[in-house]
């Protein structure tokens, strides 16, 4: 059976929990998440969590791909994929904005700039699908997130500076794509730190529990 984005997100959530519990180290987690993003079928996805307790516990309950990633209290509604397109033009996404779970960037004889350095991360895993044909896609991220890349270039360049955040709960930005006679690059913007809205919500909820507890 072909895997959906919801299936990939569910497996990524299991891997994140395994990392937080110490069942996986950071290197194993990164390798498995990259495999999850590239998987085409549900069977391929199962391989990455076969040795984790969460996968076996899930066999006794109905799958719930639409379940929220974090506790419902203070959670934000799901958002659709975002498209940033430049055809013989330029397109920029920057400033204070809410980063979608999946962002599609298309540059055809044009330029796309996606600046996440001041964005609010509502999801821990953010995937940017980038395609450049005689154009350029430039991605900038805060310096304290994890950054991963998978792709290549055909008479073009694909350059992603790999980052490993010190905080296991920090957002992970995956840049996946191809550059044909063009360029795709992703780098940190020094001096910019992530502002995770959901982390602030959790702290507010925890504070309220202690106050009324």
Buried (B, 14 or more C-beta within 10 A) or exposed (E): EEBEEEBBBBBBBBBBBBBEEEBBEEEBBBBBBBBBBEBEEBEBBBEBBEEBEBBEEBEEEEEEEEEEBBEEEBEBEEEEEBEBBBEEEEBEBEEEBEBBBBBBBBBBBBBBBBBBBBBBBBBBBBBBBBBBBBBBBBBBBBBBBBBBBBBEBEEBEBBBEEBEBEEBBBBBBBBBBBBBEBBBBBBBBEEBEBBBBBBEBBEEEEEEEEEEE
